[in-house]
Amino acid sequence: MKKWYYLLLTGIIAALPLFGQSNPSGAAPIIRTSQDTISHNLPRFTWESQDITIYNDGDAPLEISITDSPGNPPTTRPGKTNIPFSTQALIQQLKRKLAASNIDPTKVGRLAQPFSAISQETIAITDSVGDVQTAGLDLVSLDIDEDFLSYKYTVEFADAPDSSAVALVSLDLDQNAGTGSFPVPLGLGPGIFDVGSEYDLIMDIGNLVGDSLGIPPSAFVIVGGDTSLNLVGLPIPLSFDGNQVQANLLKLFFPQLVFDNMNVAMAAVGISALDFPDLAPEYGHGLRGSENGVSWMVQFDGSGISTDPIATTIAPGDSFLLNNQVISVNPDGVYTAFINIANNSSNSPNLSVPVQLTIGGILTPQIAVTPAAISDTLDNSQGIQSYNLTVENPGVGALIYAVADSSAPGEDWLIIGGIPVGNIPGGGSVRFSFDVDPSGLTVGTTYQAQLIFTSNAVNGMQYHVPVTIYIESTTGISDPTTIPKKLVLHENYPNPFNPSTQIRFDVPQQQRITLAIYNVIGQRIATLADRQFAPGSYEVDWHGVNENGIAVGSGIYFYQLSAGSSVITKKMILVR
């Protein structure tokens, strides 16, 4: 027996050097961050990112798990901040989508569900009454509930819903503004909400979509921020009870749309392009369940992915890049939170990095659109013509804009595609495109409309761009033996003229032609053509008006034809 103990003890003693060789210096990970604190200083309704690097100065792998936690909470709520939204364009786009998808109206009608009484325990948003002029667009509450068969979203208004009302509900299912789409609604808002929507719920309360498709007022679900409005599931008829509207979204046709803990934001808008929406809540987000983490702060890994927690392993001598983003939705003041980095390091296994956000003031975006007007001469045998504008924000702060047109009902020659809502940072610009369809328009007739830019710009809530189209008879040469051999701008006739004159030009090859009118000091006052022309001879009439459709005075004017590097200019006289 003693011999057995002796052999065991001898074996243990012999093995001890081996253990020492596997960890001869007590190897361990050591954590270090590139900064001990992070500070952000922002005006309201903006967002900003800063990077922080986490190092492993040790000689063993560093395992980290990153979460966040709040410091001081928000205090008082600010007043309403309105943003523009083009309901008209939204409805037009939805109609096109549904018409192309061949929705069966009878099938949609069979999906109607009776209204269910809402539970006071599941109210996700409450909103002040009287903050918009139309009571039927004045949001009061949003309730989110579910039963065995459906997800239930119930919106209450201050009065019976307006006949042009549309409610937009953005669903942040994971309470993370870094996933889904930010900002909302539809990924194009001003950052008033700290919500990243996985889905957007569109409640067509006024049946602005369904009336032309034979379906009842319905709810539509789209992927969050998808401005092409690709539908998820099927349209579901809405149910009504007094001031309340309910969408019973059948679970059979949809992914999971209700979670125990989720953030939401909402807007109610009318059909008028000039209406501002009623936003609910006034800032931040609505809440179903309990709050997880810090809503106004988000962390991303080096590849731009946000998860909760962010977990990884850092090799000895290596580092990990973390991006910290904050959203200044709260009232002016100082807010704190903490980035918590749980880890297995020997020096700081429970590391917290304080984040301070100071909010003060509101930025001043501005709007400028070039060209200031569009004027062209087309023939009604041409196809759809596209035109480009540049929308600029020479101010500071995000410019939020929506675009609609002033065409009379039934006139569809001016086409705005997609959802014309945009977000332009200070000093930035975007290209905005629209189409003109001359087919079916009357020869010898001038058509006029305006593109109306409604925005939060301090230099004017509305910006108008006139669009003037004159329809001429087709004069292009179809006989290839008579195709012009060179670019020619002919003398206008008559000259002098009153009230109009005819300008002819020859095009030898397919190319973009610009024909413009200038005054004696070199200012362009009208653009008669700016598009691609096939080889042939053409004529355009000028009716003595500028790009705003206003008659110009008597005098000498110049008409200039531009094609690539070729420019031809001639003179004419207008006598009133």
Phi, psi and omega per residue, in radians:
M1 nan -0.783 3.140
K2 -1.110 -0.634 3.129
K3 -1.095 -0.648 -3.139
W4 -1.133 -0.780 3.095
Y5 -1.086 -0.689 -3.131
Y6 -1.091 -0.777 -3.140
L7 -1.130 -0.693 3.115
L8 -1.106 -0.799 -3.136
L9 -1.121 -0.706 3.120
T10 -1.080 -0.701 3.139
G11 -1.144 -0.700 3.131
I12 -1.127 -0.767 -3.134
I13 -1.108 -0.684 3.137
A14 -1.157 -0.527 -3.096
A15 -1.418 -0.333 -3.068
L16 -0.986 -0.734 3.111
P17 -1.040 -0.520 3.138
L18 -1.162 -0.743 3.090
F19 -1.069 -0.697 3.132
G20 -1.134 -0.598 3.137
Q21 -1.198 -0.543 -3.128
S22 -1.276 -0.388 3.115
N23 -2.565 1.115 -2.965
P24 -1.147 -0.465 -3.074
S25 -2.053 0.272 -3.118
G26 1.188 0.834 -3.067
A27 -0.971 2.430 -3.129
A28 -2.778 2.655 3.035
P29 -1.294 2.586 3.096
I30 -2.281 2.123 -3.068
I31 -1.638 2.480 3.051
R32 -2.589 2.490 3.093
T33 -2.002 2.669 -3.084
S34 -1.196 -0.326 3.091
Q35 -2.655 2.588 -3.086
D36 -1.482 -0.454 3.117
T37 -2.454 2.795 3.067
I38 -2.198 2.338 -3.136
S39 -2.197 2.365 3.058
H40 -2.178 2.417 3.090
N41 -2.270 1.908 -2.980
L42 -2.390 2.622 2.858
P43 -1.279 2.994 -3.078
R44 -1.268 2.653 3.045
F45 1.109 0.704 3.019
T46 -2.330 3.058 3.094
W47 -2.545 2.721 -3.026
E48 -2.629 2.613 3.123
S49 -2.126 2.574 2.981
Q50 -2.401 2.536 3.129
D51 -1.649 2.538 2.986
I52 -2.331 2.359 -3.115
T53 -1.839 2.333 3.096
I54 -1.864 2.129 -3.079
Y55 -1.855 2.653 2.950
N56 -1.981 1.745 -3.122
D57 -1.530 0.022 -3.113
G58 -1.567 -2.944 -3.109
D59 -2.114 0.452 3.014
A60 -2.456 2.732 -3.108
P61 -1.022 2.425 3.117
L62 -1.796 2.048 3.120
E63 -1.731 2.192 -3.081
I64 -2.221 2.651 3.053
S65 -2.444 2.062 -2.956
I66 -1.897 2.191 3.022
T67 -2.305 -3.132 3.046
D68 -2.347 2.824 3.115
S69 -2.554 2.620 -3.060
P70 -1.410 2.732 2.935
G71 -1.795 -2.004 3.136
N72 -1.365 2.466 -3.100
P73 -1.434 2.908 3.022
P74 -1.033 2.724 -3.140
T75 -1.838 -1.872 -3.074
T76 -1.501 2.679 3.098
R77 -1.464 2.551 3.096
P78 -1.417 3.074 3.045
G79 -1.297 3.033 -3.123
K80 -1.074 2.476 2.990
T81 -2.176 2.004 -3.058
N82 -1.569 2.577 3.021
I83 -2.234 2.644 3.120
P84 -1.360 2.682 3.043
F85 -2.715 2.358 -3.101
S86 -1.684 1.568 3.110
T87 -1.097 -0.665 -3.106
Q88 -1.008 -0.803 -3.141
A89 -1.193 -0.658 3.087
L90 -1.038 -0.797 -3.116
I91 -1.141 -0.751 3.125
Q92 -1.038 -0.738 -3.130
Q93 -1.177 -0.714 3.104
L94 -1.099 -0.706 3.117
K95 -1.051 -0.771 -3.138
R96 -1.104 -0.726 3.135
K97 -1.084 -0.813 -3.089
L98 -1.212 -0.666 3.112
A99 -1.085 -0.660 -3.129
A100 -1.282 -0.412 -3.086
S101 -1.563 -0.055 3.075
N102 0.950 0.884 3.109
I103 -1.115 2.347 3.102
D104 -1.454 1.909 -3.091
P105 -1.022 -0.619 -3.122
T106 -1.185 -0.611 3.116
K107 -1.201 -0.719 3.108
V108 -1.070 -0.769 -3.123
G109 -1.042 -0.595 -3.123
R110 -1.251 -0.239 -3.121
L111 -1.506 -0.014 -3.115
A112 -1.069 2.413 3.132
Q113 -2.133 2.574 3.098
P114 -1.186 2.697 3.124
F115 -1.188 2.391 3.097
S116 -1.957 2.371 3.118
A117 -1.064 2.404 -3.094
I118 -1.461 2.697 3.118
S119 -1.748 2.305 -3.139
Q120 -1.151 -0.233 -3.127
E121 -1.440 -0.196 -3.060
T122 -2.016 0.279 3.094
I123 -1.118 2.149 -3.114
A124 -1.714 -0.513 -3.128
I125 -2.415 2.368 2.884
T126 -2.151 2.499 -3.045
D127 -2.359 2.589 -3.115
S128 -1.174 2.590 -3.128
V129 -1.663 2.503 3.074
G130 1.573 0.227 -3.118
D131 -1.591 -0.066 2.950
V132 -2.309 2.768 -3.012
Q133 -1.259 -0.633 -3.066
T134 -1.593 2.000 -3.088
A135 -1.084 -0.524 3.133
G136 -1.303 -0.076 3.006
L137 -2.004 0.063 -3.054
D138 -1.558 1.826 -3.081
L139 -1.224 2.462 3.091
V140 -2.005 -0.802 -3.098
S141 -2.790 2.819 2.978
L142 -2.269 2.205 3.091
D143 -1.946 2.389 3.111
I144 -2.158 2.139 -3.108
D145 -2.580 3.041 3.067
E146 -2.666 2.733 2.962
D147 -2.276 -2.892 -3.055
F148 -1.084 -0.565 -3.020
L149 -1.761 -0.484 -2.932
S150 -2.580 2.803 2.934
Y151 -1.679 2.313 -3.024
K152 -2.022 2.090 3.047
Y153 -2.022 2.069 -3.069
T154 -2.097 2.119 3.132
V155 -1.885 2.319 3.079
E156 -2.001 2.367 3.099
F157 -1.895 2.929 3.110
A158 -1.228 -0.393 3.105
D159 -2.577 -3.108 3.109
A160 -0.940 2.371 -3.073
P161 -0.945 2.435 3.128
D162 -1.116 2.593 -3.091
S163 -1.196 -0.170 3.093
S164 -1.994 0.259 -2.982
A165 -1.323 2.475 2.951
V166 -2.323 2.279 3.080
A167 -1.871 2.296 3.115
L168 -1.979 2.119 -3.120
V169 -2.085 2.117 3.140
S170 -1.742 2.205 -2.987
L171 -1.898 1.907 3.070
D172 -1.711 1.563 -2.958
L173 -1.243 -0.442 -3.093
D174 -1.916 0.181 3.120
Q175 0.964 0.728 -3.095
N176 -2.398 1.953 3.141
A177 -1.230 -0.198 3.131
G178 -1.509 -0.126 3.052
T179 -2.039 2.904 -3.036
G180 1.231 -2.507 -3.077
S181 -2.127 2.231 3.043
F182 -2.300 2.401 -0.021
P183 -1.516 2.911 3.124
V184 -1.940 2.818 0.113
P185 -1.432 2.671 3.059
L186 1.024 0.397 3.100
G187 1.305 0.229 -3.015
L188 -2.275 0.263 -3.067
G189 -1.417 -3.035 -3.059
P190 -1.621 0.047 -3.101
G191 1.524 0.349 3.060
I192 -1.234 -0.520 -3.140
F193 -1.815 2.486 3.035
D194 -1.736 1.069 -3.050
V195 -2.205 2.343 2.971
G196 -1.945 1.845 -2.950
S197 -1.506 2.167 2.976
E198 -1.306 -0.579 3.104
Y199 -2.459 2.644 2.985
D200 -2.018 2.300 3.117
L201 -1.816 2.097 3.132
I202 -1.865 2.043 -3.138
M203 -1.834 1.827 -3.100
D204 -1.427 1.322 -3.004
I205 -1.158 -0.704 -3.136
G206 -1.426 0.073 -3.103
N207 0.952 0.736 -3.127
L208 -1.269 -0.437 3.071
V209 -1.583 -0.864 -2.971
G210 -1.239 -0.381 -3.056
D211 -1.051 -0.600 -3.115
S212 -1.589 -0.108 -3.079
L213 -1.979 -0.001 3.091
G214 1.348 0.372 3.096
I215 -2.025 2.704 -3.132
P216 -1.308 3.000 3.050
P217 -0.922 2.225 -2.946
S218 -2.373 2.901 3.025
A219 -1.863 2.456 3.133
F220 -2.201 2.435 3.108
V221 -1.990 2.260 3.068
I222 -2.204 2.771 3.064
V223 -1.116 2.383 -3.055
G224 -0.940 2.247 3.097
G225 1.341 0.094 -3.124
D226 -1.466 1.639 -3.076
T227 -1.298 -0.064 2.985
S228 -1.482 -0.073 3.022
L229 1.026 0.814 3.021
N230 -1.305 2.192 -3.004
L231 -1.366 2.546 2.969
V232 -1.911 2.188 -3.110
G233 1.267 -2.684 -3.094
L234 -2.017 2.750 2.967
P235 -1.051 2.374 3.137
I236 -2.063 2.128 -3.134
P237 -1.011 2.472 3.082
L238 -1.440 2.723 2.997
S239 -2.092 2.626 -2.981
F240 -2.209 2.551 3.041
D241 -2.651 1.655 -3.133
G242 1.111 -2.051 -3.117
N243 -1.517 0.030 -3.024
Q244 -1.927 2.540 3.090
V245 -2.248 2.408 -3.051
Q246 -2.302 2.395 2.996
A247 -1.924 1.976 3.058
N248 -1.702 1.650 -3.031
L249 -1.520 1.882 -3.049
L250 -1.123 2.201 -3.072
K251 -1.051 -0.439 -3.133
L252 -1.048 -0.520 -3.005
F253 -1.867 -0.021 -3.004
F254 -2.349 2.706 2.936
P255 -1.213 3.112 -3.130
Q256 -1.150 2.163 -3.071
L257 -2.066 0.003 3.088
V258 -2.343 2.221 3.068
F259 -2.113 2.797 -3.140
D260 -1.055 -0.688 3.129
N261 -2.178 1.984 -3.110
M262 -2.658 2.678 3.087
N263 -1.852 2.598 -3.140
V264 -2.470 2.772 2.990
A265 -2.485 2.749 -3.000
M266 -2.596 2.661 3.031
A267 -2.516 2.474 3.021
A268 -2.001 2.248 -3.074
V269 -2.305 2.747 3.086
G270 -1.885 3.065 -3.055
I271 -1.265 -0.450 -3.109
S272 -1.125 2.326 3.134
A273 -1.174 -0.287 -3.066
L274 -1.689 -0.085 3.132
D275 -1.272 2.543 2.950
F276 -1.723 2.562 -3.136
P277 -1.354 2.760 2.938
D278 -1.594 2.007 -3.088
L279 -1.620 2.432 3.097
A280 -2.500 2.241 -0.082
P281 -1.228 -3.140 -3.100
E282 -1.167 -0.480 3.058
Y283 -2.801 2.936 3.093
G284 1.341 -2.128 -3.114
H285 -2.821 2.755 2.920
G286 -1.485 2.850 -2.987
L287 -2.406 2.266 2.935
R288 -1.982 2.154 -3.091
G289 1.594 -2.432 -3.085
S290 -2.027 2.790 -3.102
E291 -1.441 2.320 3.067
N292 -2.004 2.158 3.069
G293 1.219 -2.634 -3.072
V294 -2.012 2.034 -3.035
S295 -1.246 -0.536 -3.067
W296 -1.577 0.116 -3.120
M297 -2.325 2.430 -3.084
V298 -2.380 2.507 3.028
Q299 -1.985 2.461 3.070
F300 -2.197 2.571 3.010
D301 -1.430 -3.097 -3.046
G302 -1.119 -0.332 3.117
S303 -1.695 0.139 3.092
G304 1.462 0.298 -3.141
I305 -1.722 2.349 3.107
S306 -1.993 2.140 3.048
T307 -2.361 2.919 3.106
D308 -2.354 1.867 0.005
P309 -1.476 2.941 2.924
I310 -1.601 2.031 -3.066
A311 -2.162 2.398 3.111
T312 -2.814 3.011 3.070
T313 -2.117 2.278 -3.115
I314 -1.859 2.152 -3.131
A315 -1.186 2.736 3.097
P316 -0.964 2.309 3.131
G317 1.371 0.006 -3.110
D318 -1.789 -3.128 -3.092
S319 -2.532 2.933 -3.134
F320 -2.363 2.236 -3.119
L321 -1.605 2.195 3.104
L322 -2.058 2.316 3.116
N323 -1.866 2.170 -3.134
N324 -1.840 2.130 3.140
Q325 -2.082 2.388 3.085
V326 -2.139 2.679 -3.111
I327 -2.195 2.106 -3.001
S328 -1.570 1.175 -3.124
V329 -1.526 -0.266 -3.032
N330 -1.427 2.934 3.040
P331 -1.106 2.901 3.114
D332 -0.947 2.399 -3.133
G333 2.711 -3.015 -3.118
V334 -2.007 2.271 -3.090
Y335 -2.219 2.514 -3.131
T336 -2.197 2.660 3.047
A337 -2.692 3.085 -3.081
F338 -2.368 2.349 2.931
I339 -1.573 1.983 -3.086
N340 -1.703 2.185 -3.095
I341 -2.077 1.571 3.034
A342 -1.266 2.391 -3.030
N343 -2.762 3.047 -3.130
N344 -1.878 0.431 -3.099
S345 -1.279 2.800 -3.133
S346 -1.460 -0.320 -3.043
N347 -1.799 -0.491 -3.094
S348 -2.701 1.319 -3.054
P349 -1.227 -0.259 3.120
N350 -2.256 1.269 -3.040
L351 -1.530 2.361 3.051
S352 -2.219 2.268 3.097
V353 -1.870 2.011 3.132
P354 -1.194 2.449 3.049
V355 -2.112 2.185 3.141
Q356 -2.008 2.222 3.111
L357 -2.028 2.066 3.072
T358 -1.846 2.138 -3.106
I359 -1.958 2.265 3.132
G360 -2.778 2.151 3.050
G361 1.469 2.983 3.101
I362 -2.230 2.374 -3.119
L363 -1.287 2.944 -3.001
T364 -2.164 1.409 3.074
P365 -1.203 2.698 3.066
Q366 -2.296 2.904 -3.139
I367 -2.289 2.448 3.016
A368 -2.523 2.392 -3.115
V369 -2.210 2.262 3.088
T370 -2.258 2.485 -0.138
P371 -1.157 2.831 -3.093
A372 -1.281 -0.266 3.131
A373 -2.738 2.741 3.103
I374 -2.137 2.239 3.093
S375 -2.407 2.321 -3.110
D376 -2.657 2.749 3.042
T377 -2.007 2.176 -3.093
L378 -2.247 2.832 2.934
D379 -1.945 2.650 -2.981
N380 -1.369 0.121 3.020
S381 -1.668 -0.111 3.132
Q382 -1.325 2.808 3.013
G383 -1.429 -2.985 -3.128
I384 -1.150 2.331 3.135
Q385 -1.870 2.409 -3.123
S386 -1.838 2.529 -3.137
Y387 -2.331 2.582 -3.113
N388 -2.086 2.462 2.993
L389 -2.147 2.704 3.021
T390 -1.922 2.124 3.104
V391 -1.806 2.125 -3.063
E392 -2.041 2.678 3.011
N393 -2.125 1.551 3.138
P394 -1.337 -0.043 3.141
G395 -1.564 -2.820 3.102
V396 -2.120 2.465 -3.054
G397 1.697 2.775 -3.065
A398 -1.204 2.257 3.017
L399 -1.615 2.100 3.100
I400 -1.867 2.146 -3.087
Y401 -2.364 2.719 3.017
A402 -2.342 2.583 -3.074
V403 -2.160 2.351 3.007
A404 -2.405 2.998 3.104
D405 -2.121 2.770 -3.055
S406 -1.649 0.236 -3.117
S407 -1.012 2.497 3.114
A408 -1.192 2.696 3.098
P409 -0.957 2.358 -3.129
G410 1.610 -0.288 3.070
E411 -1.584 2.092 -3.093
D412 -2.228 0.474 3.139
W413 -1.335 -0.422 3.092
L414 -1.749 2.115 -2.987
I415 -2.092 2.118 3.016
I416 -1.821 2.038 -3.090
G417 -1.551 2.761 3.084
G418 1.131 -2.756 3.072
I419 -1.865 1.811 -3.035
P420 -1.382 1.225 3.047
V421 -2.197 2.355 -3.064
G422 -2.432 2.833 3.137
N423 -2.348 1.948 -3.066
I424 -2.054 2.128 3.099
P425 -1.184 2.827 3.124
G426 -0.978 2.291 -3.116
G427 1.424 0.002 -3.092
G428 -1.720 3.065 3.113
S429 -2.669 2.759 3.068
V430 -2.407 2.795 3.038
R431 -1.682 2.282 3.104
F432 -2.005 2.250 -3.082
S433 -2.015 2.553 3.005
F434 -2.530 2.897 -3.076
D435 -2.122 2.708 3.000
V436 -2.181 2.232 3.109
D437 -1.894 1.797 -3.070
P438 -1.433 -0.127 -3.086
S439 -1.114 2.330 3.137
G440 1.507 -0.125 3.106
L441 -1.405 2.725 -3.004
T442 -1.480 2.268 3.112
V443 -1.093 2.454 3.131
G444 1.405 0.179 -3.090
T445 -1.987 2.471 3.053
T446 -1.751 2.250 3.120
Y447 -1.930 2.336 -3.097
Q448 -2.273 2.495 3.048
A449 -2.708 3.079 3.101
Q450 -2.321 2.442 2.904
L451 -1.529 2.183 -3.059
I452 -1.896 1.960 3.076
F453 -1.643 1.952 3.066
T454 -1.785 2.277 -2.997
S455 -2.632 3.128 3.058
N456 -1.697 0.364 -3.096
A457 -1.188 2.460 3.129
V458 -1.339 -0.285 3.132
N459 -1.629 0.305 3.056
G460 2.454 2.205 -3.106
M461 -1.187 -0.505 -3.122
Q462 -2.193 2.497 3.114
Y463 -2.334 2.157 -3.031
H464 -1.885 2.318 3.066
V465 -2.075 1.894 3.126
P466 -1.193 2.467 3.066
V467 -2.166 2.064 -3.110
T468 -2.117 2.162 -3.130
I469 -2.187 2.178 3.055
Y470 -1.860 2.293 -3.107
I471 -1.730 2.057 3.139
E472 -1.843 2.960 3.038
S473 -1.375 2.695 -3.109
T474 -1.287 2.199 -3.137
T475 -2.228 0.103 3.132
G476 -1.062 2.497 -3.107
I477 -1.517 2.211 -3.111
S478 -1.685 -0.339 -3.134
D479 -1.360 2.015 -3.071
P480 -1.112 -0.360 -3.137
T481 -1.279 -0.278 -3.116
T482 -1.913 0.269 3.079
I483 -1.138 2.281 -3.122
P484 -0.983 2.561 -3.137
K485 -1.575 -0.284 3.111
K486 -2.637 2.905 3.122
L487 -1.304 2.148 -3.098
V488 -2.323 2.370 2.975
L489 -1.964 2.001 -3.071
H490 -1.463 2.888 3.050
E491 -1.165 2.409 3.115
N492 -1.214 2.730 3.133
Y493 -2.518 2.320 -0.116
P494 -1.325 2.900 3.096
N495 -2.700 1.994 0.035
P496 -1.094 2.904 -3.069
F497 -2.498 2.786 3.023
N498 -2.990 2.112 0.111
P499 -1.712 -0.121 -3.074
S500 -2.433 2.839 3.113
T501 -2.467 2.737 -3.100
Q502 -1.875 2.296 3.141
I503 -2.024 2.146 3.132
R504 -1.920 2.565 3.079
F505 -2.630 2.686 -3.127
D506 -1.950 2.403 -3.127
V507 -2.103 2.044 -3.065
P508 -1.434 -0.351 -3.093
Q509 -2.658 2.825 3.108
Q510 -1.041 2.113 3.134
Q511 -2.898 2.857 3.111
R512 -1.434 2.252 -3.109
I513 -2.060 2.347 3.006
T514 -2.084 2.179 3.084
L515 -2.099 2.038 -3.036
A516 -2.290 2.739 3.108
I517 -1.919 2.368 -3.138
Y518 -2.195 2.623 3.026
N519 -1.548 -3.093 -3.009
V520 -1.227 -0.279 3.119
I521 -1.755 0.232 3.015
G522 1.476 0.217 3.108
Q523 -1.502 2.294 3.063
R524 -1.286 2.167 -3.095
I525 -1.946 -0.274 3.125
A526 -2.789 2.543 3.036
T527 -2.037 1.998 -3.091
L528 -1.538 -0.445 3.123
A529 -2.737 2.477 3.069
D530 -2.798 1.418 -3.059
R531 -2.886 3.119 3.067
Q532 -1.350 2.380 3.086
F533 -2.139 2.390 3.000
A534 -1.337 2.839 3.094
P535 -1.012 2.367 -3.138
G536 2.744 -3.089 3.095
S537 -1.926 2.440 -3.028
Y538 -2.361 2.750 3.041
E539 -2.383 2.473 -3.111
V540 -2.311 2.410 3.080
D541 -1.715 2.398 2.968
W542 -1.955 2.256 -3.042
H543 -1.755 0.345 3.060
G544 1.196 0.588 3.116
V545 -2.182 2.714 3.102
N546 -1.516 -3.016 -3.069
E547 -1.215 -0.246 3.055
N548 -1.612 0.082 -3.140
G549 1.377 0.221 -3.114
I550 -1.696 2.337 -3.127
A551 -1.100 2.361 3.097
V552 -1.631 2.876 -3.074
G553 -1.454 2.992 3.082
S554 -1.050 2.643 3.092
G555 2.627 -3.040 3.131
I556 -1.599 2.341 3.106
Y557 -2.315 2.743 -3.139
F558 -2.069 2.393 3.033
Y559 -2.004 2.314 -2.969
Q560 -2.209 2.276 3.110
L561 -1.871 2.194 -3.138
S562 -2.129 2.315 3.082
A563 -2.550 1.820 -3.065
G564 1.086 -2.179 3.132
S565 -1.547 -0.054 -3.122
S566 -1.581 2.292 3.113
V567 -2.350 2.206 3.118
I568 -2.178 2.291 -3.098
T569 -2.216 2.390 3.069
K570 -2.356 2.858 -3.042
K571 -1.919 2.579 3.055
M572 -2.552 2.856 -3.058
I573 -2.207 2.253 3.064
L574 -1.815 2.204 -3.139
V575 -2.108 1.972 -3.131
R576 -1.474 nan nan
